Amino acid sequence: AIFVNDLKLSDFKNLLFEKGYKTEFLSGTLLINGRKCSIRRGEMGFSMEGALSKDDYKLRNSINSLFY
């Protein structure tokens, strides 16, 4: 699949849920695994925030696999 600036947070939510992550929305922010990580859409694209952990790296790899 190829995404060109059309990916929405709801798409992220569905894809991450399929990979076994707990996902929910709160005030336009996608919260993952009980608020351990969050993804927001801004002017420059998506940003991810969260504590560095093994889960964080697995999540980043899952997101990167969507694009590469």
PDB file with one MODEL, atoms N, CA, C and O in Angstrom:
MODEL        1
ATOM      1  N   ALA A   1       0.840  -1.188   0.000  1.00  0.00           N
ATOM      2  CA  ALA A   1       0.000   0.000   0.000  1.00  0.00           C
ATOM      3  C   ALA A   1       0.879   1.243   0.000  1.00  0.00           C
ATOM      4  O   ALA A   1       1.941   1.263   0.623  1.00  0.00           O
ATOM      5  N   ILE A   2       0.439   2.255  -0.688  1.00  0.00           N
ATOM      6  CA  ILE A   2       1.155   3.523  -0.735  1.00  0.00           C
ATOM      7  C   ILE A   2       0.230   4.607  -0.217  1.00  0.00           C
ATOM      8  O   ILE A   2      -0.914   4.719  -0.657  1.00  0.00           O
ATOM      9  N   PHE A   3       0.729   5.410   0.722  1.00  0.00           N
ATOM     10  CA  PHE A   3      -0.043   6.509   1.288  1.00  0.00           C
ATOM     11  C   PHE A   3       0.677   7.805   0.965  1.00  0.00           C
ATOM     12  O   PHE A   3       1.872   7.935   1.233  1.00  0.00           O
ATOM     13  N   VAL A   4      -0.026   8.752   0.400  1.00  0.00           N
ATOM     14  CA  VAL A   4       0.568  10.042   0.098  1.00  0.00           C
ATOM     15  C   VAL A   4      -0.242  11.110   0.816  1.00  0.00           C
ATOM     16  O   VAL A   4      -1.197  11.658   0.265  1.00  0.00           O
ATOM     17  N   ASN A   5       0.144  11.395   2.040  1.00  0.00           N
ATOM     18  CA  ASN A   5      -0.483  12.437   2.851  1.00  0.00           C
ATOM     19  C   ASN A   5      -1.982  12.239   3.040  1.00  0.00           C
ATOM     20  O   ASN A   5      -2.693  13.200   3.334  1.00  0.00           O
ATOM     21  N   ASP A   6      -2.477  11.012   2.876  1.00  0.00           N
ATOM     22  CA  ASP A   6      -3.900  10.755   3.050  1.00  0.00           C
ATOM     23  C   ASP A   6      -4.201   9.911   4.282  1.00  0.00           C
ATOM     24  O   ASP A   6      -5.365   9.682   4.612  1.00  0.00           O
ATOM     25  N   LEU A   7      -3.166   9.455   4.954  1.00  0.00           N
ATOM     26  CA  LEU A   7      -3.372   8.601   6.117  1.00  0.00           C
ATOM     27  C   LEU A   7      -3.984   9.415   7.243  1.00  0.00           C
ATOM     28  O   LEU A   7      -3.535  10.525   7.529  1.00  0.00           O
ATOM     29  N   LYS A   8      -5.002   8.868   7.879  1.00  0.00           N
ATOM     30  CA  LYS A   8      -5.699   9.553   8.965  1.00  0.00           C
ATOM     31  C   LYS A   8      -5.399   8.836  10.279  1.00  0.00           C
ATOM     32  O   LYS A   8      -4.976   7.679  10.284  1.00  0.00           O
ATOM     33  N   LEU A   9      -5.621   9.527  11.379  1.00  0.00           N
ATOM     34  CA  LEU A   9      -5.412   8.888  12.686  1.00  0.00           C
ATOM     35  C   LEU A   9      -6.307   7.667  12.841  1.00  0.00           C
ATOM     36  O   LEU A   9      -5.904   6.688  13.469  1.00  0.00           O
ATOM     37  N   SER A  10      -7.511   7.703  12.283  1.00  0.00           N
ATOM     38  CA  SER A  10      -8.394   6.540  12.375  1.00  0.00           C
ATOM     39  C   SER A  10      -7.801   5.343  11.630  1.00  0.00           C
ATOM     40  O   SER A  10      -8.010   4.199  12.033  1.00  0.00           O
ATOM     41  N   ASP A  11      -7.057   5.602  10.539  1.00  0.00           N
ATOM     42  CA  ASP A  11      -6.358   4.519   9.839  1.00  0.00           C
ATOM     43  C   ASP A  11      -5.269   3.924  10.724  1.00  0.00           C
ATOM     44  O   ASP A  11      -5.126   2.705  10.811  1.00  0.00           O
ATOM     45  N   PHE A  12      -4.494   4.803  11.387  1.00  0.00           N
ATOM     46  CA  PHE A  12      -3.483   4.339  12.349  1.00  0.00           C
ATOM     47  C   PHE A  12      -4.133   3.490  13.429  1.00  0.00           C
ATOM     48  O   PHE A  12      -3.635   2.417  13.768  1.00  0.00           O
ATOM     49  N   LYS A  13      -5.238   3.968  13.964  1.00  0.00           N
ATOM     50  CA  LYS A  13      -5.938   3.266  15.037  1.00  0.00           C
ATOM     51  C   LYS A  13      -6.304   1.848  14.598  1.00  0.00           C
ATOM     52  O   LYS A  13      -6.035   0.882  15.312  1.00  0.00           O
ATOM     53  N   ASN A  14      -6.910   1.731  13.437  1.00  0.00           N
ATOM     54  CA  ASN A  14      -7.328   0.419  12.952  1.00  0.00           C
ATOM     55  C   ASN A  14      -6.145  -0.507  12.699  1.00  0.00           C
ATOM     56  O   ASN A  14      -6.186  -1.681  13.067  1.00  0.00           O
ATOM     57  N   LEU A  15      -5.096   0.011  12.077  1.00  0.00           N
ATOM     58  CA  LEU A  15      -3.931  -0.812  11.780  1.00  0.00           C
ATOM     59  C   LEU A  15      -3.210  -1.275  13.047  1.00  0.00           C
ATOM     60  O   LEU A  15      -2.782  -2.425  13.142  1.00  0.00           O
ATOM     61  N   LEU A  16      -3.082  -0.376  14.008  1.00  0.00           N
ATOM     62  CA  LEU A  16      -2.415  -0.743  15.264  1.00  0.00           C
ATOM     63  C   LEU A  16      -3.273  -1.710  16.074  1.00  0.00           C
ATOM     64  O   LEU A  16      -2.745  -2.617  16.719  1.00  0.00           O
ATOM     65  N   PHE A  17      -4.586  -1.523  16.045  1.00  0.00           N
ATOM     66  CA  PHE A  17      -5.488  -2.444  16.739  1.00  0.00           C
ATOM     67  C   PHE A  17      -5.353  -3.850  16.161  1.00  0.00           C
ATOM     68  O   PHE A  17      -5.348  -4.831  16.905  1.00  0.00           O
ATOM     69  N   GLU A  18      -5.242  -3.949  14.829  1.00  0.00           N
ATOM     70  CA  GLU A  18      -5.059  -5.246  14.184  1.00  0.00           C
ATOM     71  C   GLU A  18      -3.753  -5.913  14.603  1.00  0.00           C
ATOM     72  O   GLU A  18      -3.658  -7.140  14.599  1.00  0.00           O
ATOM     73  N   LYS A  19      -2.749  -5.120  14.964  1.00  0.00           N
ATOM     74  CA  LYS A  19      -1.452  -5.655  15.403  1.00  0.00           C
ATOM     75  C   LYS A  19      -1.430  -5.956  16.901  1.00  0.00           C
ATOM     76  O   LYS A  19      -0.405  -6.387  17.428  1.00  0.00           O
ATOM     77  N   GLY A  20      -2.565  -5.731  17.599  1.00  0.00           N
ATOM     78  CA  GLY A  20      -2.661  -6.109  19.001  1.00  0.00           C
ATOM     79  C   GLY A  20      -2.482  -4.982  20.004  1.00  0.00           C
ATOM     80  O   GLY A  20      -2.413  -5.236  21.206  1.00  0.00           O
ATOM     81  N   TYR A  21      -2.404  -3.747  19.537  1.00  0.00           N
ATOM     82  CA  TYR A  21      -2.264  -2.608  20.446  1.00  0.00           C
ATOM     83  C   TYR A  21      -3.636  -2.149  20.930  1.00  0.00           C
ATOM     84  O   TYR A  21      -4.621  -2.226  20.196  1.00  0.00           O
ATOM     85  N   LYS A  22      -3.690  -1.672  22.169  1.00  0.00           N
ATOM     86  CA  LYS A  22      -4.906  -1.055  22.695  1.00  0.00           C
ATOM     87  C   LYS A  22      -4.896   0.406  22.237  1.00  0.00           C
ATOM     88  O   LYS A  22      -3.943   1.135  22.511  1.00  0.00           O
ATOM     89  N   THR A  23      -5.941   0.830  21.549  1.00  0.00           N
ATOM     90  CA  THR A  23      -5.973   2.180  20.994  1.00  0.00           C
ATOM     91  C   THR A  23      -7.271   2.885  21.359  1.00  0.00           C
ATOM     92  O   THR A  23      -8.330   2.262  21.442  1.00  0.00           O
ATOM     93  N   GLU A  24      -7.174   4.197  21.578  1.00  0.00           N
ATOM     94  CA  GLU A  24      -8.357   5.007  21.850  1.00  0.00           C
ATOM     95  C   GLU A  24      -8.058   6.461  21.483  1.00  0.00           C
ATOM     96  O   GLU A  24      -6.903   6.885  21.449  1.00  0.00           O
ATOM     97  N   PHE A  25      -9.123   7.210  21.211  1.00  0.00           N
ATOM     98  CA  PHE A  25      -8.992   8.638  20.909  1.00  0.00           C
ATOM     99  C   PHE A  25      -9.349   9.473  22.128  1.00  0.00           C
ATOM    100  O   PHE A  25     -10.252   9.127  22.889  1.00  0.00           O
ATOM    101  N   LEU A  26      -8.632  10.577  22.304  1.00  0.00           N
ATOM    102  CA  LEU A  26      -8.950  11.552  23.338  1.00  0.00           C
ATOM    103  C   LEU A  26      -8.548  12.925  22.810  1.00  0.00           C
ATOM    104  O   LEU A  26      -7.363  13.188  22.607  1.00  0.00           O
ATOM    105  N   SER A  27      -9.507  13.785  22.590  1.00  0.00           N
ATOM    106  CA  SER A  27      -9.265  15.166  22.134  1.00  0.00           C
ATOM    107  C   SER A  27      -8.375  15.233  20.891  1.00  0.00           C
ATOM    108  O   SER A  27      -7.438  16.029  20.837  1.00  0.00           O
ATOM    109  N   GLY A  28      -8.671  14.399  19.900  1.00  0.00           N
ATOM    110  CA  GLY A  28      -7.917  14.442  18.657  1.00  0.00           C
ATOM    111  C   GLY A  28      -6.560  13.775  18.699  1.00  0.00           C
ATOM    112  O   GLY A  28      -5.788  13.878  17.746  1.00  0.00           O
ATOM    113  N   THR A  29      -6.259  13.090  19.795  1.00  0.00           N
ATOM    114  CA  THR A  29      -4.982  12.392  19.952  1.00  0.00           C
ATOM    115  C   THR A  29      -5.245  10.898  20.035  1.00  0.00           C
ATOM    116  O   THR A  29      -6.160  10.463  20.733  1.00  0.00           O
ATOM    117  N   LEU A  30      -4.451  10.119  19.331  1.00  0.00           N
ATOM    118  CA  LEU A  30      -4.555   8.668  19.401  1.00  0.00           C
ATOM    119  C   LEU A  30      -3.672   8.173  20.536  1.00  0.00           C
ATOM    120  O   LEU A  30      -2.452   8.335  20.502  1.00  0.00           O
ATOM    121  N   LEU A  31      -4.288   7.576  21.529  1.00  0.00           N
ATOM    122  CA  LEU A  31      -3.561   7.040  22.680  1.00  0.00           C
ATOM    123  C   LEU A  31      -3.383   5.543  22.500  1.00  0.00           C
ATOM    124  O   LEU A  31      -4.305   4.837  22.091  1.00  0.00           O
ATOM    125  N   ILE A  32      -2.193   5.072  22.807  1.00  0.00           N
ATOM    126  CA  ILE A  32      -1.855   3.672  22.567  1.00  0.00           C
ATOM    127  C   ILE A  32      -1.382   3.022  23.857  1.00  0.00           C
ATOM    128  O   ILE A  32      -0.592   3.592  24.610  1.00  0.00           O
ATOM    129  N   ASN A  33      -1.888   1.807  24.095  1.00  0.00           N
ATOM    130  CA  ASN A  33      -1.506   0.995  25.259  1.00  0.00           C
ATOM    131  C   ASN A  33      -1.632   1.760  26.571  1.00  0.00           C
ATOM    132  O   ASN A  33      -0.654   1.917  27.303  1.00  0.00           O
ATOM    133  N   GLY A  34      -2.818   2.227  26.859  1.00  0.00           N
ATOM    134  CA  GLY A  34      -3.070   2.881  28.145  1.00  0.00           C
ATOM    135  C   GLY A  34      -2.320   4.180  28.316  1.00  0.00           C
ATOM    136  O   GLY A  34      -1.817   4.469  29.402  1.00  0.00           O
ATOM    137  N   ARG A  35      -2.238   4.964  27.266  1.00  0.00           N
ATOM    138  CA  ARG A  35      -1.626   6.295  27.285  1.00  0.00           C
ATOM    139  C   ARG A  35      -0.107   6.271  27.435  1.00  0.00           C
ATOM    140  O   ARG A  35       0.490   7.286  27.792  1.00  0.00           O
ATOM    141  N   LYS A  36       0.520   5.138  27.171  1.00  0.00           N
ATOM    142  CA  LYS A  36       1.987   5.078  27.230  1.00  0.00           C
ATOM    143  C   LYS A  36       2.610   5.794  26.042  1.00  0.00           C
ATOM    144  O   LYS A  36       3.758   6.234  26.099  1.00  0.00           O
ATOM    145  N   CYS A  37       1.842   5.904  24.972  1.00  0.00           N
ATOM    146  CA  CYS A  37       2.329   6.557  23.763  1.00  0.00           C
ATOM    147  C   CYS A  37       1.154   7.281  23.112  1.00  0.00           C
ATOM    148  O   CYS A  37       0.008   6.848  23.234  1.00  0.00           O
ATOM    149  N   SER A  38       1.440   8.381  22.424  1.00  0.00           N
ATOM    150  CA  SER A  38       0.379   9.106  21.727  1.00  0.00           C
ATOM    151  C   SER A  38       0.865   9.534  20.343  1.00  0.00           C
ATOM    152  O   SER A  38       2.054   9.768  20.124  1.00  0.00           O
ATOM    153  N   ILE A  39      -0.089   9.628  19.420  1.00  0.00           N
ATOM    154  CA  ILE A  39       0.198  10.091  18.069  1.00  0.00           C
ATOM    155  C   ILE A  39      -0.769  11.215  17.758  1.00  0.00           C
ATOM    156  O   ILE A  39      -1.973  11.095  17.985  1.00  0.00           O
ATOM    157  N   ARG A  40      -0.237  12.305  17.240  1.00  0.00           N
ATOM    158  CA  ARG A  40      -1.032  13.468  16.859  1.00  0.00           C
ATOM    159  C   ARG A  40      -0.710  13.841  15.424  1.00  0.00           C
ATOM    160  O   ARG A  40       0.377  13.565  14.917  1.00  0.00           O
ATOM    161  N   ARG A  41      -1.671  14.468  14.792  1.00  0.00           N
ATOM    162  CA  ARG A  41      -1.428  14.990  13.447  1.00  0.00           C
ATOM    163  C   ARG A  41      -1.286  16.498  13.557  1.00  0.00           C
ATOM    164  O   ARG A  41      -2.151  17.171  14.117  1.00  0.00           O
ATOM    165  N   GLY A  42      -0.190  17.027  13.022  1.00  0.00           N
ATOM    166  CA  GLY A  42       0.065  18.458  13.047  1.00  0.00           C
ATOM    167  C   GLY A  42       0.278  18.989  11.647  1.00  0.00           C
ATOM    168  O   GLY A  42       0.023  18.301  10.659  1.00  0.00           O
ATOM    169  N   GLU A  43       0.744  20.208  11.575  1.00  0.00           N
ATOM    170  CA  GLU A  43       0.967  20.851  10.282  1.00  0.00           C
ATOM    171  C   GLU A  43       2.025  20.134   9.452  1.00  0.00           C
ATOM    172  O   GLU A  43       1.925  20.085   8.226  1.00  0.00           O
ATOM    173  N   MET A  44       3.026  19.585  10.107  1.00  0.00           N
ATOM    174  CA  MET A  44       4.143  18.947   9.398  1.00  0.00           C
ATOM    175  C   MET A  44       3.973  17.434   9.267  1.00  0.00           C
ATOM    176  O   MET A  44       4.894  16.765   8.800  1.00  0.00           O
ATOM    177  N   GLY A  45       2.845  16.880   9.655  1.00  0.00           N
ATOM    178  CA  GLY A  45       2.614  15.441   9.586  1.00  0.00           C
ATOM    179  C   GLY A  45       2.271  14.891  10.956  1.00  0.00           C
ATOM    180  O   GLY A  45       1.661  15.580  11.773  1.00  0.00           O
ATOM    181  N   PHE A  46       2.655  13.674  11.204  1.00  0.00           N
ATOM    182  CA  PHE A  46       2.345  13.014  12.471  1.00  0.00           C
ATOM    183  C   PHE A  46       3.511  13.135  13.441  1.00  0.00           C
ATOM    184  O   PHE A  46       4.676  13.144  13.041  1.00  0.00           O
ATOM    185  N   SER A  47       3.175  13.228  14.726  1.00  0.00           N
ATOM    186  CA  SER A  47       4.214  13.211  15.758  1.00  0.00           C
ATOM    187  C   SER A  47       3.843  12.158  16.787  1.00  0.00           C
ATOM    188  O   SER A  47       2.668  11.934  17.078  1.00  0.00           O
ATOM    189  N   MET A  48       4.857  11.526  17.324  1.00  0.00           N
ATOM    190  CA  MET A  48       4.664  10.467  18.306  1.00  0.00           C
ATOM    191  C   MET A  48       5.383  10.853  19.587  1.00  0.00           C
ATOM    192  O   MET A  48       6.533  11.292  19.557  1.00  0.00           O
ATOM    193  N   GLU A  49       4.702  10.688  20.708  1.00  0.00           N
ATOM    194  CA  GLU A  49       5.290  10.989  22.011  1.00  0.00           C
ATOM    195  C   GLU A  49       5.126   9.787  22.918  1.00  0.00           C
ATOM    196  O   GLU A  49       4.135   9.061  22.831  1.00  0.00           O
ATOM    197  N   GLY A  50       6.099   9.579  23.786  1.00  0.00           N
ATOM    198  CA  GLY A  50       5.995   8.499  24.751  1.00  0.00           C
ATOM    199  C   GLY A  50       7.338   8.191  25.366  1.00  0.00           C
ATOM    200  O   GLY A  50       8.380   8.632  24.881  1.00  0.00           O
ATOM    201  N   ALA A  51       7.301   7.429  26.442  1.00  0.00           N
ATOM    202  CA  ALA A  51       8.524   7.024  27.132  1.00  0.00           C
ATOM    203  C   ALA A  51       9.256   5.984  26.294  1.00  0.00           C
ATOM    204  O   ALA A  51       8.632   5.159  25.627  1.00  0.00           O
ATOM    205  N   LEU A  52      10.568   6.030  26.334  1.00  0.00           N
ATOM    206  CA  LEU A  52      11.355   5.035  25.615  1.00  0.00           C
ATOM    207  C   LEU A  52      11.274   3.694  26.322  1.00  0.00           C
ATOM    208  O   LEU A  52      11.590   3.570  27.505  1.00  0.00           O
ATOM    209  N   SER A  53      10.848   2.708  25.575  1.00  0.00           N
ATOM    210  CA  SER A  53      10.738   1.359  26.117  1.00  0.00           C
ATOM    211  C   SER A  53      10.755   0.374  24.960  1.00  0.00           C
ATOM    212  O   SER A  53      10.773   0.781  23.798  1.00  0.00           O
ATOM    213  N   LYS A  54      10.748  -0.908  25.264  1.00  0.00           N
ATOM    214  CA  LYS A  54      10.684  -1.920  24.216  1.00  0.00           C
ATOM    215  C   LYS A  54       9.395  -1.758  23.411  1.00  0.00           C
ATOM    216  O   LYS A  54       9.398  -1.888  22.187  1.00  0.00           O
ATOM    217  N   ASP A  55       8.293  -1.474  24.109  1.00  0.00           N
ATOM    218  CA  ASP A  55       7.016  -1.284  23.426  1.00  0.00           C
ATOM    219  C   ASP A  55       7.067  -0.105  22.469  1.00  0.00           C
ATOM    220  O   ASP A  55       6.481  -0.153  21.388  1.00  0.00           O
ATOM    221  N   ASP A  56       7.764   0.954  22.863  1.00  0.00           N
ATOM    222  CA  ASP A  56       7.897   2.132  22.015  1.00  0.00           C
ATOM    223  C   ASP A  56       8.605   1.770  20.709  1.00  0.00           C
ATOM    224  O   ASP A  56       8.176   2.192  19.635  1.00  0.00           O
ATOM    225  N   TYR A  57       9.672   1.003  20.792  1.00  0.00           N
ATOM    226  CA  TYR A  57      10.404   0.606  19.599  1.00  0.00           C
ATOM    227  C   TYR A  57       9.577  -0.339  18.722  1.00  0.00           C
ATOM    228  O   TYR A  57       9.616  -0.240  17.496  1.00  0.00           O
ATOM    229  N   LYS A  58       8.830  -1.251  19.345  1.00  0.00           N
ATOM    230  CA  LYS A  58       7.955  -2.134  18.573  1.00  0.00           C
ATOM    231  C   LYS A  58       6.888  -1.319  17.845  1.00  0.00           C
ATOM    232  O   LYS A  58       6.574  -1.587  16.685  1.00  0.00           O
ATOM    233  N   LEU A  59       6.341  -0.331  18.530  1.00  0.00           N
ATOM    234  CA  LEU A  59       5.323   0.525  17.931  1.00  0.00           C
ATOM    235  C   LEU A  59       5.898   1.311  16.765  1.00  0.00           C
ATOM    236  O   LEU A  59       5.270   1.398  15.709  1.00  0.00           O
ATOM    237  N   ARG A  60       7.077   1.882  16.940  1.00  0.00           N
ATOM    238  CA  ARG A  60       7.724   2.625  15.851  1.00  0.00           C
ATOM    239  C   ARG A  60       7.985   1.714  14.651  1.00  0.00           C
ATOM    240  O   ARG A  60       7.787   2.119  13.506  1.00  0.00           O
ATOM    241  N   ASN A  61       8.426   0.491  14.913  1.00  0.00           N
ATOM    242  CA  ASN A  61       8.645  -0.450  13.811  1.00  0.00           C
ATOM    243  C   ASN A  61       7.342  -0.789  13.099  1.00  0.00           C
ATOM    244  O   ASN A  61       7.317  -0.920  11.875  1.00  0.00           O
ATOM    245  N   SER A  62       6.260  -0.931  13.858  1.00  0.00           N
ATOM    246  CA  SER A  62       4.953  -1.215  13.257  1.00  0.00           C
ATOM    247  C   SER A  62       4.511  -0.061  12.371  1.00  0.00           C
ATOM    248  O   SER A  62       4.002  -0.275  11.270  1.00  0.00           O
ATOM    249  N   ILE A  63       4.706   1.156  12.850  1.00  0.00           N
ATOM    250  CA  ILE A  63       4.322   2.327  12.064  1.00  0.00           C
ATOM    251  C   ILE A  63       5.203   2.443  10.829  1.00  0.00           C
ATOM    252  O   ILE A  63       4.707   2.712   9.735  1.00  0.00           O
ATOM    253  N   ASN A  64       6.506   2.243  10.996  1.00  0.00           N
ATOM    254  CA  ASN A  64       7.419   2.320   9.848  1.00  0.00           C
ATOM    255  C   ASN A  64       7.092   1.267   8.795  1.00  0.00           C
ATOM    256  O   ASN A  64       7.260   1.511   7.600  1.00  0.00           O
ATOM    257  N   SER A  65       6.627   0.101   9.228  1.00  0.00           N
ATOM    258  CA  SER A  65       6.294  -0.965   8.272  1.00  0.00           C
ATOM    259  C   SER A  65       5.105  -0.584   7.393  1.00  0.00           C
ATOM    260  O   SER A  65       4.905  -1.168   6.328  1.00  0.00           O
ATOM    261  N   LEU A  66       4.319   0.392   7.838  1.00  0.00           N
ATOM    262  CA  LEU A  66       3.198   0.856   7.026  1.00  0.00           C
ATOM    263  C   LEU A  66       3.673   1.616   5.799  1.00  0.00           C
ATOM    264  O   LEU A  66       2.974   1.679   4.788  1.00  0.00           O
ATOM    265  N   PHE A  67       4.873   2.196   5.892  1.00  0.00           N
ATOM    266  CA  PHE A  67       5.360   3.065   4.826  1.00  0.00           C
ATOM    267  C   PHE A  67       6.469   2.438   3.995  1.00  0.00           C
ATOM    268  O   PHE A  67       6.692   2.855   2.858  1.00  0.00           O
ATOM    269  N   TYR A  68       7.172   1.443   4.536  1.00  0.00           N
ATOM    270  CA  TYR A  68       8.331   0.898   3.818  1.00  0.00           C
ATOM    271  C   TYR A  68       8.141  -0.567   3.526  1.00  0.00           C
ATOM    272  O   TYR A  68       9.015  -1.195   2.928  1.00  0.00           O
TER     273      TYR A  68
ENDMDL
END
